[in-house]
């Protein structure tokens, strides 16, 4: 995906990406705090292994969130190629008699 030409558009894109990364850091901090608390809580219980399940489920969500944020650059290039390919396919289809 080509970078925006104007400074304002470039600044808007930079702010959007920085906000997404900051959101992921906040998500990761809450994940760590809550799961650490659940692990400490589980220490006093007979069945301690239950605290692993919320950590695994939420960890998957955190990983997917991270992939969406951190891989956005390469993902947008792929998206742009797919859009261009689909656009060309639709144009060819429209031009058929």
Biotite code that builds the C-alpha atoms (Angstrom):
import biotite.structure as struc

atoms = struc.array([
    struc.Atom([0.000, 0.000, 0.000], chain_id="A", res_id=1, res_name="UNK", atom_name="CA", element="C"),
    struc.Atom([1.562, 3.288, -1.016], chain_id="A", res_id=2, res_name="UNK", atom_name="CA", element="C"),
    struc.Atom([2.036, 5.871, 1.690], chain_id="A", res_id=3, res_name="UNK", atom_name="CA", element="C"),
    struc.Atom([-0.247, 8.913, 1.608], chain_id="A", res_id=4, res_name="UNK", atom_name="CA", element="C"),
    struc.Atom([1.165, 11.844, -0.331], chain_id="A", res_id=5, res_name="UNK", atom_name="CA", element="C"),
    struc.Atom([0.082, 14.700, 1.918], chain_id="A", res_id=6, res_name="UNK", atom_name="CA", element="C"),
    struc.Atom([1.565, 15.363, 5.340], chain_id="A", res_id=7, res_name="UNK", atom_name="CA", element="C"),
    struc.Atom([-1.901, 15.478, 6.958], chain_id="A", res_id=8, res_name="UNK", atom_name="CA", element="C"),
    struc.Atom([-2.833, 12.056, 5.600], chain_id="A", res_id=9, res_name="UNK", atom_name="CA", element="C"),
    struc.Atom([0.529, 10.654, 6.656], chain_id="A", res_id=10, res_name="UNK", atom_name="CA", element="C"),
    struc.Atom([0.091, 12.139, 10.132], chain_id="A", res_id=11, res_name="UNK", atom_name="CA", element="C"),
    struc.Atom([-3.436, 10.693, 10.390], chain_id="A", res_id=12, res_name="UNK", atom_name="CA", element="C"),
    struc.Atom([-2.157, 7.234, 9.417], chain_id="A", res_id=13, res_name="UNK", atom_name="CA", element="C"),
    struc.Atom([0.732, 7.470, 11.898], chain_id="A", res_id=14, res_name="UNK", atom_name="CA", element="C"),
    struc.Atom([-1.642, 8.480, 14.702], chain_id="A", res_id=15, res_name="UNK", atom_name="CA", element="C"),
    struc.Atom([-4.017, 5.639, 13.842], chain_id="A", res_id=16, res_name="UNK", atom_name="CA", element="C"),
    struc.Atom([-1.214, 3.049, 13.874], chain_id="A", res_id=17, res_name="UNK", atom_name="CA", element="C"),
    struc.Atom([0.286, 4.446, 17.090], chain_id="A", res_id=18, res_name="UNK", atom_name="CA", element="C"),
    struc.Atom([-3.147, 4.337, 18.738], chain_id="A", res_id=19, res_name="UNK", atom_name="CA", element="C"),
    struc.Atom([-3.616, 0.718, 17.685], chain_id="A", res_id=20, res_name="UNK", atom_name="CA", element="C"),
    struc.Atom([-0.215, -0.227, 19.137], chain_id="A", res_id=21, res_name="UNK", atom_name="CA", element="C"),
    struc.Atom([-0.946, 1.637, 22.355], chain_id="A", res_id=22, res_name="UNK", atom_name="CA", element="C"),
    struc.Atom([-4.273, -0.213, 22.579], chain_id="A", res_id=23, res_name="UNK", atom_name="CA", element="C"),
    struc.Atom([-2.455, -3.535, 22.255], chain_id="A", res_id=24, res_name="UNK", atom_name="CA", element="C"),
    struc.Atom([-0.001, -2.582, 25.031], chain_id="A", res_id=25, res_name="UNK", atom_name="CA", element="C"),
    struc.Atom([-2.940, -1.712, 27.294], chain_id="A", res_id=26, res_name="UNK", atom_name="CA", element="C"),
    struc.Atom([-4.640, -5.012, 26.409], chain_id="A", res_id=27, res_name="UNK", atom_name="CA", element="C"),
    struc.Atom([-1.413, -6.915, 27.219], chain_id="A", res_id=28, res_name="UNK", atom_name="CA", element="C"),
    struc.Atom([-1.001, -5.101, 30.568], chain_id="A", res_id=29, res_name="UNK", atom_name="CA", element="C"),
    struc.Atom([-4.569, -5.909, 31.631], chain_id="A", res_id=30, res_name="UNK", atom_name="CA", element="C"),
    struc.Atom([-4.080, -9.520, 30.476], chain_id="A", res_id=31, res_name="UNK", atom_name="CA", element="C"),
    struc.Atom([-0.953, -9.869, 32.625], chain_id="A", res_id=32, res_name="UNK", atom_name="CA", element="C"),
    struc.Atom([-2.483, -8.209, 35.690], chain_id="A", res_id=33, res_name="UNK", atom_name="CA", element="C"),
    struc.Atom([-5.720, -10.217, 35.613], chain_id="A", res_id=34, res_name="UNK", atom_name="CA", element="C"),
    struc.Atom([-4.074, -13.556, 34.893], chain_id="A", res_id=35, res_name="UNK", atom_name="CA", element="C"),
    struc.Atom([-1.435, -12.976, 37.540], chain_id="A", res_id=36, res_name="UNK", atom_name="CA", element="C"),
    struc.Atom([-4.247, -12.249, 40.002], chain_id="A", res_id=37, res_name="UNK", atom_name="CA", element="C"),
    struc.Atom([-6.128, -15.381, 38.965], chain_id="A", res_id=38, res_name="UNK", atom_name="CA", element="C"),
    struc.Atom([-2.974, -17.459, 39.374], chain_id="A", res_id=39, res_name="UNK", atom_name="CA", element="C"),
    struc.Atom([-2.392, -16.075, 42.873], chain_id="A", res_id=40, res_name="UNK", atom_name="CA", element="C"),
    struc.Atom([-6.040, -16.713, 43.726], chain_id="A", res_id=41, res_name="UNK", atom_name="CA", element="C"),
    struc.Atom([-5.773, -20.284, 42.452], chain_id="A", res_id=42, res_name="UNK", atom_name="CA", element="C"),
    struc.Atom([-2.761, -21.005, 44.710], chain_id="A", res_id=43, res_name="UNK", atom_name="CA", element="C"),
    struc.Atom([-5.026, -21.172, 47.734], chain_id="A", res_id=44, res_name="UNK", atom_name="CA", element="C"),
    struc.Atom([-7.447, -23.600, 46.092], chain_id="A", res_id=45, res_name="UNK", atom_name="CA", element="C"),
    struc.Atom([-7.355, -27.340, 45.804], chain_id="A", res_id=46, res_name="UNK", atom_name="CA", element="C"),
    struc.Atom([-7.817, -27.354, 42.010], chain_id="A", res_id=47, res_name="UNK", atom_name="CA", element="C"),
    struc.Atom([-5.154, -24.914, 40.873], chain_id="A", res_id=48, res_name="UNK", atom_name="CA", element="C"),
    struc.Atom([-5.096, -25.712, 37.168], chain_id="A", res_id=49, res_name="UNK", atom_name="CA", element="C"),
    struc.Atom([-8.327, -23.879, 36.335], chain_id="A", res_id=50, res_name="UNK", atom_name="CA", element="C"),
    struc.Atom([-6.490, -20.563, 36.059], chain_id="A", res_id=51, res_name="UNK", atom_name="CA", element="C"),
    struc.Atom([-4.698, -21.811, 32.941], chain_id="A", res_id=52, res_name="UNK", atom_name="CA", element="C"),
    struc.Atom([-7.903, -21.890, 30.887], chain_id="A", res_id=53, res_name="UNK", atom_name="CA", element="C"),
    struc.Atom([-8.732, -18.166, 31.058], chain_id="A", res_id=54, res_name="UNK", atom_name="CA", element="C"),
    struc.Atom([-5.066, -17.396, 30.333], chain_id="A", res_id=55, res_name="UNK", atom_name="CA", element="C"),
    struc.Atom([-5.078, -19.623, 27.245], chain_id="A", res_id=56, res_name="UNK", atom_name="CA", element="C"),
    struc.Atom([-8.368, -18.327, 25.864], chain_id="A", res_id=57, res_name="UNK", atom_name="CA", element="C"),
    struc.Atom([-7.580, -14.696, 26.487], chain_id="A", res_id=58, res_name="UNK", atom_name="CA", element="C"),
    struc.Atom([-4.009, -15.260, 25.289], chain_id="A", res_id=59, res_name="UNK", atom_name="CA", element="C"),
    struc.Atom([-5.345, -16.418, 21.935], chain_id="A", res_id=60, res_name="UNK", atom_name="CA", element="C"),
    struc.Atom([-7.396, -13.224, 21.702], chain_id="A", res_id=61, res_name="UNK", atom_name="CA", element="C"),
    struc.Atom([-4.354, -11.152, 22.644], chain_id="A", res_id=62, res_name="UNK", atom_name="CA", element="C"),
    struc.Atom([-2.261, -12.922, 19.995], chain_id="A", res_id=63, res_name="UNK", atom_name="CA", element="C"),
    struc.Atom([-4.889, -12.267, 17.313], chain_id="A", res_id=64, res_name="UNK", atom_name="CA", element="C"),
    struc.Atom([-5.133, -8.643, 18.399], chain_id="A", res_id=65, res_name="UNK", atom_name="CA", element="C"),
    struc.Atom([-1.342, -8.394, 18.188], chain_id="A", res_id=66, res_name="UNK", atom_name="CA", element="C"),
    struc.Atom([-1.295, -9.941, 14.717], chain_id="A", res_id=67, res_name="UNK", atom_name="CA", element="C"),
    struc.Atom([-3.878, -7.411, 13.531], chain_id="A", res_id=68, res_name="UNK", atom_name="CA", element="C"),
    struc.Atom([-1.864, -4.517, 14.972], chain_id="A", res_id=69, res_name="UNK", atom_name="CA", element="C"),
    struc.Atom([1.745, -5.517, 14.365], chain_id="A", res_id=70, res_name="UNK", atom_name="CA", element="C"),
    struc.Atom([1.298, -7.210, 11.003], chain_id="A", res_id=71, res_name="UNK", atom_name="CA", element="C"),
    struc.Atom([-0.957, -4.482, 9.620], chain_id="A", res_id=72, res_name="UNK", atom_name="CA", element="C"),
    struc.Atom([1.740, -3.191, 7.258], chain_id="A", res_id=73, res_name="UNK", atom_name="CA", element="C"),
    struc.Atom([2.289, -6.473, 5.447], chain_id="A", res_id=74, res_name="UNK", atom_name="CA", element="C"),
    struc.Atom([-1.387, -7.325, 5.725], chain_id="A", res_id=75, res_name="UNK", atom_name="CA", element="C"),
    struc.Atom([-2.432, -4.122, 3.988], chain_id="A", res_id=76, res_name="UNK", atom_name="CA", element="C"),
    struc.Atom([-0.118, -4.832, 1.069], chain_id="A", res_id=77, res_name="UNK", atom_name="CA", element="C"),
    struc.Atom([-1.695, -8.252, 0.699], chain_id="A", res_id=78, res_name="UNK", atom_name="CA", element="C"),
    struc.Atom([-5.136, -6.692, 0.990], chain_id="A", res_id=79, res_name="UNK", atom_name="CA", element="C"),
    struc.Atom([-4.345, -4.142, -1.708], chain_id="A", res_id=80, res_name="UNK", atom_name="CA", element="C"),
    struc.Atom([-3.133, -6.887, -4.067], chain_id="A", res_id=81, res_name="UNK", atom_name="CA", element="C"),
    struc.Atom([-6.296, -8.919, -3.439], chain_id="A", res_id=82, res_name="UNK", atom_name="CA", element="C"),
    struc.Atom([-8.485, -5.856, -4.016], chain_id="A", res_id=83, res_name="UNK", atom_name="CA", element="C"),
    struc.Atom([-6.665, -5.086, -7.274], chain_id="A", res_id=84, res_name="UNK", atom_name="CA", element="C"),
    struc.Atom([-7.021, -8.688, -8.432], chain_id="A", res_id=85, res_name="UNK", atom_name="CA", element="C"),
    struc.Atom([-10.723, -8.759, -7.568], chain_id="A", res_id=86, res_name="UNK", atom_name="CA", element="C"),
    struc.Atom([-11.285, -5.397, -9.268], chain_id="A", res_id=87, res_name="UNK", atom_name="CA", element="C"),
    struc.Atom([-9.631, -6.696, -12.449], chain_id="A", res_id=88, res_name="UNK", atom_name="CA", element="C"),
    struc.Atom([-11.722, -9.862, -12.336], chain_id="A", res_id=89, res_name="UNK", atom_name="CA", element="C"),
    struc.Atom([-14.937, -7.867, -11.966], chain_id="A", res_id=90, res_name="UNK", atom_name="CA", element="C"),
    struc.Atom([-13.976, -5.528, -14.811], chain_id="A", res_id=91, res_name="UNK", atom_name="CA", element="C"),
    struc.Atom([-13.300, -8.480, -17.100], chain_id="A", res_id=92, res_name="UNK", atom_name="CA", element="C"),
    struc.Atom([-16.638, -9.989, -16.136], chain_id="A", res_id=93, res_name="UNK", atom_name="CA", element="C"),
    struc.Atom([-18.464, -6.728, -16.782], chain_id="A", res_id=94, res_name="UNK", atom_name="CA", element="C"),
    struc.Atom([-16.907, -6.376, -20.239], chain_id="A", res_id=95, res_name="UNK", atom_name="CA", element="C"),
    struc.Atom([-18.114, -9.797, -21.401], chain_id="A", res_id=96, res_name="UNK", atom_name="CA", element="C"),
    struc.Atom([-21.161, -9.729, -23.728], chain_id="A", res_id=97, res_name="UNK", atom_name="CA", element="C"),
])
